[in-house]
């Protein structure tokens, strides 16, 4: 029964911390745009830019 004297204040501190983190997230705009990140996954990546220099086709294995 004495454990409740320890667990109740700890749980109240954890609830206060969770509420504080939630309020901080709301004030800093973490919940403003919920649709765009889900749609970003569906977009195709842009193709890599082409280099002006041709690729190096020589290798040391062909020296024989």
Predicted model as a PDB file, atoms N, CA, C, CB and O in Angstrom, pLDDT in the B-factor column:
MODEL        1                                                                  
ATOM      1  N   UNK A   1       0.820  -1.202   0.000  1.00 82.00           N  
ATOM      2  CA  UNK A   1       0.000   0.000   0.000  1.00 82.00           C  
ATOM      3  C   UNK A   1       0.861   1.262   0.000  1.00 82.00           C  
ATOM      4  CB  UNK A   1      -0.932   0.000   1.206  1.00 82.00           C  
ATOM      5  O   UNK A   1       0.452   2.296  -0.527  1.00 82.00           O  
ATOM      6  N   UNK A   2       2.039   1.176   0.585  1.00 89.00           N  
ATOM      7  CA  UNK A   2       2.934   2.331   0.606  1.00 89.00           C  
ATOM      8  C   UNK A   2       3.474   2.657  -0.783  1.00 89.00           C  
ATOM      9  CB  UNK A   2       4.088   2.080   1.564  1.00 89.00           C  
ATOM     10  O   UNK A   2       3.898   3.784  -1.036  1.00 89.00           O  
ATOM     11  N   UNK A   3       3.462   1.671  -1.684  1.00 92.00           N  
ATOM     12  CA  UNK A   3       3.947   1.909  -3.040  1.00 92.00           C  
ATOM     13  C   UNK A   3       3.080   2.938  -3.761  1.00 92.00           C  
ATOM     14  CB  UNK A   3       3.978   0.598  -3.833  1.00 92.00           C  
ATOM     15  O   UNK A   3       3.569   3.642  -4.645  1.00 92.00           O  
ATOM     16  N   UNK A   4       1.807   3.036  -3.400  1.00 91.00           N  
ATOM     17  CA  UNK A   4       0.932   4.030  -4.021  1.00 91.00           C  
ATOM     18  C   UNK A   4       1.396   5.452  -3.721  1.00 91.00           C  
ATOM     19  CB  UNK A   4      -0.504   3.840  -3.542  1.00 91.00           C  
ATOM     20  O   UNK A   4       1.197   6.352  -4.537  1.00 91.00           O  
ATOM     21  N   UNK A   5       2.008   5.661  -2.566  1.00 92.00           N  
ATOM     22  CA  UNK A   5       2.533   6.980  -2.230  1.00 92.00           C  
ATOM     23  C   UNK A   5       3.689   7.364  -3.152  1.00 92.00           C  
ATOM     24  CB  UNK A   5       2.990   7.013  -0.771  1.00 92.00           C  
ATOM     25  O   UNK A   5       4.008   8.544  -3.301  1.00 92.00           O  
ATOM     26  N   UNK A   6       4.303   6.373  -3.759  1.00 93.00           N  
ATOM     27  CA  UNK A   6       5.373   6.635  -4.712  1.00 93.00           C  
ATOM     28  C   UNK A   6       4.847   6.682  -6.147  1.00 93.00           C  
ATOM     29  CB  UNK A   6       6.458   5.569  -4.587  1.00 93.00           C  
ATOM     30  O   UNK A   6       5.261   7.540  -6.927  1.00 93.00           O  
ATOM     31  N   UNK A   7       3.952   5.783  -6.497  1.00 96.00           N  
ATOM     32  CA  UNK A   7       3.497   5.657  -7.888  1.00 96.00           C  
ATOM     33  C   UNK A   7       2.553   6.774  -8.321  1.00 96.00           C  
ATOM     34  CB  UNK A   7       2.811   4.331  -8.077  1.00 96.00           C  
ATOM     35  O   UNK A   7       2.606   7.206  -9.473  1.00 96.00           O  
ATOM     36  N   UNK A   8       1.699   7.248  -7.432  1.00 95.00           N  
ATOM     37  CA  UNK A   8       0.749   8.295  -7.814  1.00 95.00           C  
ATOM     38  C   UNK A   8       1.463   9.597  -8.172  1.00 95.00           C  
ATOM     39  CB  UNK A   8      -0.249   8.544  -6.681  1.00 95.00           C  
ATOM     40  O   UNK A   8       1.142  10.172  -9.212  1.00 95.00           O  
ATOM     41  N   UNK A   9       2.408  10.096  -7.382  1.00 96.00           N  
ATOM     42  CA  UNK A   9       3.118  11.315  -7.808  1.00 96.00           C  
ATOM     43  C   UNK A   9       3.931  11.118  -9.091  1.00 96.00           C  
ATOM     44  CB  UNK A   9       4.043  11.785  -6.699  1.00 96.00           C  
ATOM     45  O   UNK A   9       4.010  12.022  -9.923  1.00 96.00           O  
ATOM     46  N   UNK A  10       4.532   9.936  -9.248  1.00 97.00           N  
ATOM     47  CA  UNK A  10       5.291   9.663 -10.477  1.00 97.00           C  
ATOM     48  C   UNK A  10       4.360   9.688 -11.681  1.00 97.00           C  
ATOM     49  CB  UNK A  10       6.015   8.294 -10.386  1.00 97.00           C  
ATOM     50  O   UNK A  10       4.712  10.260 -12.713  1.00 97.00           O  
ATOM     51  N   UNK A  11       3.194   9.090 -11.577  1.00 97.00           N  
ATOM     52  CA  UNK A  11       2.251   9.083 -12.709  1.00 97.00           C  
ATOM     53  C   UNK A  11       1.736  10.487 -12.996  1.00 97.00           C  
ATOM     54  CB  UNK A  11       1.067   8.139 -12.423  1.00 97.00           C  
ATOM     55  O   UNK A  11       1.529  10.834 -14.159  1.00 97.00           O  
ATOM     56  N   UNK A  12       1.528  11.288 -11.986  1.00 98.00           N  
ATOM     57  CA  UNK A  12       1.094  12.668 -12.205  1.00 98.00           C  
ATOM     58  C   UNK A  12       2.185  13.484 -12.905  1.00 98.00           C  
ATOM     59  CB  UNK A  12       0.717  13.327 -10.868  1.00 98.00           C  
ATOM     60  O   UNK A  12       1.884  14.318 -13.760  1.00 98.00           O  
ATOM     61  N   UNK A  13       3.439  13.249 -12.549  1.00 98.00           N  
ATOM     62  CA  UNK A  13       4.545  13.926 -13.239  1.00 98.00           C  
ATOM     63  C   UNK A  13       4.632  13.493 -14.703  1.00 98.00           C  
ATOM     64  CB  UNK A  13       5.878  13.636 -12.527  1.00 98.00           C  
ATOM     65  O   UNK A  13       4.900  14.313 -15.581  1.00 98.00           O  
ATOM     66  N   UNK A  14       4.407  12.218 -14.962  1.00 98.00           N  
ATOM     67  CA  UNK A  14       4.457  11.736 -16.343  1.00 98.00           C  
ATOM     68  C   UNK A  14       3.311  12.305 -17.171  1.00 98.00           C  
ATOM     69  CB  UNK A  14       4.415  10.207 -16.374  1.00 98.00           C  
ATOM     70  O   UNK A  14       3.503  12.638 -18.341  1.00 98.00           O  
ATOM     71  N   UNK A  15       2.134  12.420 -16.588  1.00 98.00           N  
ATOM     72  CA  UNK A  15       0.994  13.024 -17.287  1.00 98.00           C  
ATOM     73  C   UNK A  15       1.271  14.497 -17.570  1.00 98.00           C  
ATOM     74  CB  UNK A  15      -0.304  12.870 -16.455  1.00 98.00           C  
ATOM     75  O   UNK A  15       0.962  14.989 -18.656  1.00 98.00           O  
ATOM     76  N   UNK A  16       1.846  15.200 -16.608  1.00 98.00           N  
ATOM     77  CA  UNK A  16       2.171  16.614 -16.810  1.00 98.00           C  
ATOM     78  C   UNK A  16       3.225  16.773 -17.905  1.00 98.00           C  
ATOM     79  CB  UNK A  16       2.669  17.249 -15.494  1.00 98.00           C  
ATOM     80  O   UNK A  16       3.140  17.695 -18.715  1.00 98.00           O  
ATOM     81  N   UNK A  17       4.218  15.881 -17.935  1.00 98.00           N  
ATOM     82  CA  UNK A  17       5.246  15.946 -18.980  1.00 98.00           C  
ATOM     83  C   UNK A  17       4.641  15.685 -20.354  1.00 98.00           C  
ATOM     84  CB  UNK A  17       6.368  14.932 -18.697  1.00 98.00           C  
ATOM     85  O   UNK A  17       4.966  16.385 -21.312  1.00 98.00           O  
ATOM     86  N   UNK A  18       3.766  14.689 -20.464  1.00 98.00           N  
ATOM     87  CA  UNK A  18       3.125  14.381 -21.750  1.00 98.00           C  
ATOM     88  C   UNK A  18       2.256  15.542 -22.211  1.00 98.00           C  
ATOM     89  CB  UNK A  18       2.279  13.099 -21.643  1.00 98.00           C  
ATOM     90  O   UNK A  18       2.250  15.880 -23.395  1.00 98.00           O  
ATOM     91  N   UNK A  19       1.527  16.150 -21.294  1.00 98.00           N  
ATOM     92  CA  UNK A  19       0.692  17.300 -21.660  1.00 98.00           C  
ATOM     93  C   UNK A  19       1.565  18.474 -22.096  1.00 98.00           C  
ATOM     94  CB  UNK A  19      -0.212  17.715 -20.475  1.00 98.00           C  
ATOM     95  O   UNK A  19       1.217  19.181 -23.042  1.00 98.00           O  
ATOM     96  N   UNK A  20       2.681  18.689 -21.429  1.00 98.00           N  
ATOM     97  CA  UNK A  20       3.597  19.769 -21.798  1.00 98.00           C  
ATOM     98  C   UNK A  20       4.199  19.553 -23.177  1.00 98.00           C  
ATOM     99  CB  UNK A  20       4.705  19.892 -20.770  1.00 98.00           C  
ATOM    100  O   UNK A  20       4.313  20.496 -23.960  1.00 98.00           O  
ATOM    101  N   UNK A  21       4.584  18.321 -23.477  1.00 97.00           N  
ATOM    102  CA  UNK A  21       5.129  18.015 -24.804  1.00 97.00           C  
ATOM    103  C   UNK A  21       4.075  18.201 -25.874  1.00 97.00           C  
ATOM    104  CB  UNK A  21       5.673  16.586 -24.850  1.00 97.00           C  
ATOM    105  O   UNK A  21       4.382  18.700 -26.956  1.00 97.00           O  
ATOM    106  N   UNK A  22       2.842  17.815 -25.600  1.00 97.00           N  
ATOM    107  CA  UNK A  22       1.760  17.989 -26.565  1.00 97.00           C  
ATOM    108  C   UNK A  22       1.502  19.472 -26.821  1.00 97.00           C  
ATOM    109  CB  UNK A  22       0.478  17.302 -26.068  1.00 97.00           C  
ATOM    110  O   UNK A  22       1.344  19.876 -27.973  1.00 97.00           O  
ATOM    111  N   UNK A  23       1.455  20.284 -25.772  1.00 97.00           N  
ATOM    112  CA  UNK A  23       1.225  21.724 -25.932  1.00 97.00           C  
ATOM    113  C   UNK A  23       2.370  22.346 -26.717  1.00 97.00           C  
ATOM    114  CB  UNK A  23       1.075  22.417 -24.554  1.00 97.00           C  
ATOM    115  O   UNK A  23       2.135  23.199 -27.573  1.00 97.00           O  
ATOM    116  N   UNK A  24       3.600  21.937 -26.442  1.00 96.00           N  
ATOM    117  CA  UNK A  24       4.754  22.460 -27.179  1.00 96.00           C  
ATOM    118  C   UNK A  24       4.628  22.120 -28.670  1.00 96.00           C  
ATOM    119  CB  UNK A  24       6.076  21.884 -26.602  1.00 96.00           C  
ATOM    120  O   UNK A  24       4.889  22.967 -29.524  1.00 96.00           O  
ATOM    121  N   UNK A  25       4.227  20.874 -28.983  1.00 94.00           N  
ATOM    122  CA  UNK A  25       4.104  20.451 -30.377  1.00 94.00           C  
ATOM    123  C   UNK A  25       3.013  21.235 -31.096  1.00 94.00           C  
ATOM    124  CB  UNK A  25       3.810  18.953 -30.455  1.00 94.00           C  
ATOM    125  O   UNK A  25       3.183  21.599 -32.259  1.00 94.00           O  
ATOM    126  N   UNK A  26       1.904  21.497 -30.427  1.00 94.00           N  
ATOM    127  CA  UNK A  26       0.819  22.250 -31.055  1.00 94.00           C  
ATOM    128  C   UNK A  26       1.253  23.687 -31.313  1.00 94.00           C  
ATOM    129  CB  UNK A  26      -0.446  22.223 -30.173  1.00 94.00           C  
ATOM    130  O   UNK A  26       0.965  24.233 -32.378  1.00 94.00           O  
ATOM    131  N   UNK A  27       1.928  24.298 -30.377  1.00 95.00           N  
ATOM    132  CA  UNK A  27       2.359  25.693 -30.543  1.00 95.00           C  
ATOM    133  C   UNK A  27       3.445  25.850 -31.601  1.00 95.00           C  
ATOM    134  CB  UNK A  27       2.860  26.240 -29.222  1.00 95.00           C  
ATOM    135  O   UNK A  27       3.568  26.920 -32.197  1.00 95.00           O  
ATOM    136  N   UNK A  28       4.230  24.817 -31.844  1.00 93.00           N  
ATOM    137  CA  UNK A  28       5.294  24.906 -32.837  1.00 93.00           C  
ATOM    138  C   UNK A  28       4.892  24.346 -34.199  1.00 93.00           C  
ATOM    139  CB  UNK A  28       6.511  24.181 -32.338  1.00 93.00           C  
ATOM    140  O   UNK A  28       5.747  24.125 -35.057  1.00 93.00           O  
ATOM    141  N   UNK A  29       3.606  24.118 -34.399  1.00 89.00           N  
ATOM    142  CA  UNK A  29       3.098  23.764 -35.726  1.00 89.00           C  
ATOM    143  C   UNK A  29       3.362  22.348 -36.165  1.00 89.00           C  
ATOM    144  CB  UNK A  29       3.672  24.662 -36.717  1.00 89.00           C  
ATOM    145  O   UNK A  29       3.406  22.093 -37.368  1.00 89.00           O  
ATOM    146  N   UNK A  30       3.537  21.420 -35.261  1.00 86.00           N  
ATOM    147  CA  UNK A  30       3.810  20.046 -35.646  1.00 86.00           C  
ATOM    148  C   UNK A  30       2.589  19.353 -36.249  1.00 86.00           C  
ATOM    149  CB  UNK A  30       4.298  19.270 -34.451  1.00 86.00           C  
ATOM    150  O   UNK A  30       2.742  18.333 -36.920  1.00 86.00           O  
ATOM    151  N   UNK A  31       1.403  19.869 -36.032  1.00 84.00           N  
ATOM    152  CA  UNK A  31       0.188  19.247 -36.534  1.00 84.00           C  
ATOM    153  C   UNK A  31      -0.484  20.090 -37.613  1.00 84.00           C  
ATOM    154  CB  UNK A  31      -0.777  19.006 -35.395  1.00 84.00           C  
ATOM    155  O   UNK A  31      -1.670  19.903 -37.885  1.00 84.00           O  
ATOM    156  N   UNK A  32       0.239  21.003 -38.225  1.00 85.00           N  
ATOM    157  CA  UNK A  32      -0.344  21.901 -39.225  1.00 85.00           C  
ATOM    158  C   UNK A  32      -0.672  21.187 -40.528  1.00 85.00           C  
ATOM    159  CB  UNK A  32       0.600  23.049 -39.502  1.00 85.00           C  
ATOM    160  O   UNK A  32      -1.777  21.335 -41.050  1.00 85.00           O  
ATOM    161  N   UNK A  33       0.268  20.416 -41.061  1.00 79.00           N  
ATOM    162  CA  UNK A  33       0.084  19.785 -42.371  1.00 79.00           C  
ATOM    163  C   UNK A  33       0.236  18.277 -42.219  1.00 79.00           C  
ATOM    164  CB  UNK A  33       1.105  20.342 -43.415  1.00 79.00           C  
ATOM    165  O   UNK A  33       1.353  17.762 -42.171  1.00 79.00           O  
ATOM    166  N   UNK A  34      -0.872  17.583 -42.146  1.00 76.00           N  
ATOM    167  CA  UNK A  34      -0.827  16.139 -41.949  1.00 76.00           C  
ATOM    168  C   UNK A  34      -0.933  15.362 -43.254  1.00 76.00           C  
ATOM    169  CB  UNK A  34      -1.931  15.718 -41.022  1.00 76.00           C  
ATOM    170  O   UNK A  34      -0.697  14.154 -43.262  1.00 76.00           O  
ATOM    171  N   UNK A  35      -1.282  16.022 -44.363  1.00 78.00           N  
ATOM    172  CA  UNK A  35      -1.494  15.322 -45.626  1.00 78.00           C  
ATOM    173  C   UNK A  35      -0.250  15.254 -46.498  1.00 78.00           C  
ATOM    174  CB  UNK A  35      -2.592  15.985 -46.387  1.00 78.00           C  
ATOM    175  O   UNK A  35      -0.021  14.233 -47.147  1.00 78.00           O  
ATOM    176  N   UNK A  36       0.551  16.295 -46.536  1.00 79.00           N  
ATOM    177  CA  UNK A  36       1.690  16.347 -47.448  1.00 79.00           C  
ATOM    178  C   UNK A  36       2.725  15.260 -47.179  1.00 79.00           C  
ATOM    179  CB  UNK A  36       2.347  17.694 -47.359  1.00 79.00           C  
ATOM    180  O   UNK A  36       3.173  14.636 -48.141  1.00 79.00           O  
ATOM    181  N   UNK A  37       3.138  14.986 -45.937  1.00 75.00           N  
ATOM    182  CA  UNK A  37       4.120  13.918 -45.751  1.00 75.00           C  
ATOM    183  C   UNK A  37       3.642  12.557 -46.271  1.00 75.00           C  
ATOM    184  CB  UNK A  37       4.465  13.801 -44.288  1.00 75.00           C  
ATOM    185  O   UNK A  37       4.452  11.770 -46.761  1.00 75.00           O  
ATOM    186  N   UNK A  38       2.368  12.275 -46.174  1.00 77.00           N  
ATOM    187  CA  UNK A  38       1.858  11.007 -46.694  1.00 77.00           C  
ATOM    188  C   UNK A  38       1.913  10.975 -48.218  1.00 77.00           C  
ATOM    189  CB  UNK A  38       0.421  10.774 -46.215  1.00 77.00           C  
ATOM    190  O   UNK A  38       2.112   9.910 -48.804  1.00 77.00           O  
ATOM    191  N   UNK A  39       1.740  12.113 -48.860  1.00 77.00           N  
ATOM    192  CA  UNK A  39       1.783  12.166 -50.321  1.00 77.00           C  
ATOM    193  C   UNK A  39       3.214  12.206 -50.851  1.00 77.00           C  
ATOM    194  CB  UNK A  39       1.015  13.380 -50.822  1.00 77.00           C  
ATOM    195  O   UNK A  39       3.454  11.814 -51.993  1.00 77.00           O  
ATOM    196  N   UNK A  40       4.163  12.668 -50.049  1.00 77.00           N  
ATOM    197  CA  UNK A  40       5.556  12.713 -50.483  1.00 77.00           C  
ATOM    198  C   UNK A  40       6.101  11.320 -50.771  1.00 77.00           C  
ATOM    199  CB  UNK A  40       6.411  13.395 -49.429  1.00 77.00           C  
ATOM    200  O   UNK A  40       6.985  11.165 -51.614  1.00 77.00           O  
ATOM    201  N   UNK A  41       5.594  10.320 -50.093  1.00 77.00           N  
ATOM    202  CA  UNK A  41       6.050   8.954 -50.308  1.00 77.00           C  
ATOM    203  C   UNK A  41       5.680   8.483 -51.707  1.00 77.00           C  
ATOM    204  CB  UNK A  41       5.455   8.015 -49.256  1.00 77.00           C  
ATOM    205  O   UNK A  41       6.398   7.670 -52.288  1.00 77.00           O  
ATOM    206  N   UNK A  42       4.583   8.974 -52.254  1.00 79.00           N  
ATOM    207  CA  UNK A  42       4.106   8.525 -53.554  1.00 79.00           C  
ATOM    208  C   UNK A  42       4.792   9.218 -54.726  1.00 79.00           C  
ATOM    209  CB  UNK A  42       2.633   8.741 -53.646  1.00 79.00           C  
ATOM    210  O   UNK A  42       4.710   8.737 -55.856  1.00 79.00           O  
ATOM    211  N   UNK A  43       5.454  10.317 -54.482  1.00 78.00           N  
ATOM    212  CA  UNK A  43       6.134  11.039 -55.566  1.00 78.00           C  
ATOM    213  C   UNK A  43       7.369  10.282 -56.009  1.00 78.00           C  
ATOM    214  CB  UNK A  43       6.517  12.462 -55.123  1.00 78.00           C  
ATOM    215  O   UNK A  43       8.064   9.664 -55.202  1.00 78.00           O  
ATOM    216  N   UNK A  44       7.629  10.339 -57.309  1.00 77.00           N  
ATOM    217  CA  UNK A  44       8.827   9.703 -57.844  1.00 77.00           C  
ATOM    218  C   UNK A  44      10.018  10.626 -57.646  1.00 77.00           C  
ATOM    219  CB  UNK A  44       8.648   9.352 -59.343  1.00 77.00           C  
ATOM    220  O   UNK A  44       9.887  11.850 -57.679  1.00 77.00           O  
ATOM    221  N   UNK A  45      11.169  10.026 -57.440  1.00 75.00           N  
ATOM    222  CA  UNK A  45      12.392  10.808 -57.297  1.00 75.00           C  
ATOM    223  C   UNK A  45      12.772  11.392 -58.648  1.00 75.00           C  
ATOM    224  CB  UNK A  45      13.545   9.942 -56.726  1.00 75.00           C  
ATOM    225  O   UNK A  45      12.502  10.803 -59.695  1.00 75.00           O  
ATOM    226  N   UNK A  46      13.402  12.553 -58.606  1.00 76.00           N  
ATOM    227  CA  UNK A  46      13.890  13.158 -59.834  1.00 76.00           C  
ATOM    228  C   UNK A  46      15.088  12.358 -60.322  1.00 76.00           C  
ATOM    229  CB  UNK A  46      14.264  14.653 -59.617  1.00 76.00           C  
ATOM    230  O   UNK A  46      15.889  11.888 -59.514  1.00 76.00           O  
ATOM    231  N   UNK A  47      15.221  12.198 -61.632  1.00 72.00           N  
ATOM    232  CA  UNK A  47      16.378  11.449 -62.131  1.00 72.00           C  
ATOM    233  C   UNK A  47      17.665  12.209 -61.812  1.00 72.00           C  
ATOM    234  CB  UNK A  47      16.258  11.202 -63.661  1.00 72.00           C  
ATOM    235  O   UNK A  47      17.659  13.438 -61.740  1.00 72.00           O  
ATOM    236  N   UNK A  48      18.763  11.483 -61.620  1.00 75.00           N  
ATOM    237  CA  UNK A  48      20.019  12.170 -61.297  1.00 75.00           C  
ATOM    238  C   UNK A  48      20.493  13.017 -62.475  1.00 75.00           C  
ATOM    239  CB  UNK A  48      21.107  11.150 -60.906  1.00 75.00           C  
ATOM    240  O   UNK A  48      20.257  12.671 -63.633  1.00 75.00           O  
ATOM    241  N   UNK A  49      21.152  14.111 -62.178  1.00 77.00           N  
ATOM    242  CA  UNK A  49      21.656  15.008 -63.224  1.00 77.00           C  
ATOM    243  C   UNK A  49      22.777  14.307 -63.978  1.00 77.00           C  
ATOM    244  CB  UNK A  49      22.157  16.358 -62.619  1.00 77.00           C  
ATOM    245  O   UNK A  49      23.597  13.604 -63.387  1.00 77.00           O  
ATOM    246  N   UNK A  50      22.802  14.508 -65.284  1.00 75.00           N  
ATOM    247  CA  UNK A  50      23.843  13.885 -66.105  1.00 75.00           C  
ATOM    248  C   UNK A  50      25.140  14.668 -65.983  1.00 75.00           C  
ATOM    249  CB  UNK A  50      23.403  13.802 -67.584  1.00 75.00           C  
ATOM    250  O   UNK A  50      25.150  15.897 -65.921  1.00 75.00           O  
ATOM    251  N   UNK A  51      26.212  13.931 -65.952  1.00 69.00           N  
ATOM    252  CA  UNK A  51      27.538  14.541 -65.875  1.00 69.00           C  
ATOM    253  C   UNK A  51      28.020  14.865 -67.288  1.00 69.00           C  
ATOM    254  CB  UNK A  51      28.547  13.599 -65.145  1.00 69.00           C  
ATOM    255  O   UNK A  51      27.696  14.141 -68.229  1.00 69.00           O  
ATOM    256  N   UNK A  52      28.790  15.941 -67.447  1.00 66.00           N  
ATOM    257  CA  UNK A  52      29.313  16.330 -68.755  1.00 66.00           C  
ATOM    258  C   UNK A  52      30.456  15.409 -69.172  1.00 66.00           C  
ATOM    259  CB  UNK A  52      29.788  17.792 -68.733  1.00 66.00           C  
ATOM    260  O   UNK A  52      30.673  15.213 -70.368  1.00 66.00           O  
ATOM    261  N   UNK A  53      31.185  14.843 -68.226  1.00 64.00           N  
ATOM    262  CA  UNK A  53      32.319  13.978 -68.536  1.00 64.00           C  
ATOM    263  C   UNK A  53      31.817  12.553 -68.793  1.00 64.00           C  
ATOM    264  CB  UNK A  53      33.361  13.995 -67.379  1.00 64.00           C  
ATOM    265  O   UNK A  53      30.938  12.073 -68.077  1.00 64.00           O  
ATOM    266  N   UNK A  54      32.366  11.869 -69.811  1.00 61.00           N  
ATOM    267  CA  UNK A  54      31.951  10.487 -70.071  1.00 61.00           C  
ATOM    268  C   UNK A  54      32.466   9.571 -68.957  1.00 61.00           C  
ATOM    269  CB  UNK A  54      32.471  10.005 -71.457  1.00 61.00           C  
ATOM    270  O   UNK A  54      33.463   9.887 -68.307  1.00 61.00           O  
ATOM    271  N   UNK A  55      31.802   8.459 -68.739  1.00 61.00           N  
ATOM    272  CA  UNK A  55      32.261   7.544 -67.686  1.00 61.00           C  
ATOM    273  C   UNK A  55      33.588   6.897 -68.055  1.00 61.00           C  
ATOM    274  CB  UNK A  55      31.210   6.462 -67.422  1.00 61.00           C  
ATOM    275  O   UNK A  55      33.881   6.708 -69.235  1.00 61.00           O  
ATOM    276  N   UNK A  56      34.371   6.565 -67.073  1.00 64.00           N  
ATOM    277  CA  UNK A  56      35.677   5.942 -67.291  1.00 64.00           C  
ATOM    278  C   UNK A  56      35.467   4.477 -67.621  1.00 64.00           C  
ATOM    279  CB  UNK A  56      36.600   6.103 -66.044  1.00 64.00           C  
ATOM    280  O   UNK A  56      34.947   3.716 -66.805  1.00 64.00           O  
ATOM    281  N   UNK A  57      35.885   4.073 -68.858  1.00 67.00           N  
ATOM    282  CA  UNK A  57      35.658   2.703 -69.310  1.00 67.00           C  
ATOM    283  C   UNK A  57      36.913   1.865 -69.213  1.00 67.00           C  
ATOM    284  CB  UNK A  57      35.148   2.696 -70.730  1.00 67.00           C  
ATOM    285  O   UNK A  57      36.860   0.671 -69.508  1.00 67.00           O  
ATOM    286  N   UNK A  58      38.026   2.424 -68.820  1.00 69.00           N  
ATOM    287  CA  UNK A  58      39.257   1.642 -68.703  1.00 69.00           C  
ATOM    288  C   UNK A  58      39.336   1.006 -67.335  1.00 69.00           C  
ATOM    289  CB  UNK A  58      40.493   2.519 -68.957  1.00 69.00           C  
ATOM    290  O   UNK A  58      38.887   1.578 -66.342  1.00 69.00           O  
ATOM    291  N   UNK A  59      39.912  -0.181 -67.290  1.00 64.00           N  
ATOM    292  CA  UNK A  59      40.110  -0.850 -66.017  1.00 64.00           C  
ATOM    293  C   UNK A  59      41.423  -1.608 -66.079  1.00 64.00           C  
ATOM    294  CB  UNK A  59      38.926  -1.801 -65.684  1.00 64.00           C  
ATOM    295  O   UNK A  59      41.944  -1.865 -67.164  1.00 64.00           O  
ATOM    296  N   UNK A  60      41.950  -1.959 -64.944  1.00 61.00           N  
ATOM    297  CA  UNK A  60      43.222  -2.661 -64.863  1.00 61.00           C  
ATOM    298  C   UNK A  60      43.094  -4.136 -65.231  1.00 61.00           C  
ATOM    299  CB  UNK A  60      43.794  -2.530 -63.473  1.00 61.00           C  
ATOM    300  O   UNK A  60      44.106  -4.791 -65.480  1.00 61.00           O  
ATOM    301  N   UNK A  61      41.885  -4.670 -65.270  1.00 61.00           N  
ATOM    302  CA  UNK A  61      41.679  -6.090 -65.598  1.00 61.00           C  
ATOM    303  C   UNK A  61      41.948  -6.369 -67.076  1.00 61.00           C  
ATOM    304  CB  UNK A  61      40.248  -6.518 -65.241  1.00 61.00           C  
ATOM    305  O   UNK A  61      42.257  -7.507 -67.431  1.00 61.00           O  
ATOM    306  N   UNK A  62      41.838  -5.368 -67.944  1.00 57.00           N  
ATOM    307  CA  UNK A  62      42.026  -5.549 -69.379  1.00 57.00           C  
ATOM    308  C   UNK A  62      43.481  -5.410 -69.808  1.00 57.00           C  
ATOM    309  CB  UNK A  62      41.186  -4.558 -70.131  1.00 57.00           C  
ATOM    310  O   UNK A  62      43.748  -5.386 -71.009  1.00 57.00           O  
ATOM    311  N   UNK A  63      44.433  -5.316 -68.883  1.00 55.00           N  
ATOM    312  CA  UNK A  63      45.821  -5.055 -69.209  1.00 55.00           C  
ATOM    313  C   UNK A  63      46.515  -6.289 -69.762  1.00 55.00           C  
ATOM    314  CB  UNK A  63      46.552  -4.555 -67.992  1.00 55.00           C  
ATOM    315  O   UNK A  63      47.595  -6.129 -70.332  1.00 55.00           O  
ATOM    316  N   UNK A  64      45.994  -7.502 -69.645  1.00 52.00           N  
ATOM    317  CA  UNK A  64      46.650  -8.719 -70.112  1.00 52.00           C  
ATOM    318  C   UNK A  64      46.757  -8.779 -71.577  1.00 52.00           C  
ATOM    319  CB  UNK A  64      45.941  -9.910 -69.638  1.00 52.00           C  
ATOM    320  O   UNK A  64      47.288  -9.748 -72.119  1.00 52.00           O  
TER     321      UNK A  64                                                      
ENDMDL                                                                          
END                                                                             
